[in-house]
Amino acid sequence: MQLEIRVKEPEIVTSPVNQVSVQYDLYERIKEAQQGDDRIRRILEKVQGGKIQDFTCDKRILKFEHRVCTTRCRA
């Protein structure tokens, strides 16, 4: 994702913009992707059951050594 911002000389504006808000749903997209992966779900169950120590669950996202897990995670 790229964002380009250009500063222009002041113009007469009839309705000024006071605030711009950008939200990125990366964590939600990661959670959804992990929930759709059987291997990650099995690892997550083991983590929650205390059977695996190297993995953690942070904000319902599976991580290995502080890195977000992908479908290549093995336990």
URNOR-V517251 format. One record per helix or strand. SS is the DSSP state (H for helix, E for strand). FROM is the first residue (numbers start at 0). TO is the last residue. If there is no record, write none. Layout:
<<SS & FROM & TO> <SS & FROM & TO>>
//
This chain:
<<H & 25 & 34> <H & 37 & 47> <E & 54 & 57> <E & 60 & 63> <E & 66 & 67>>
//
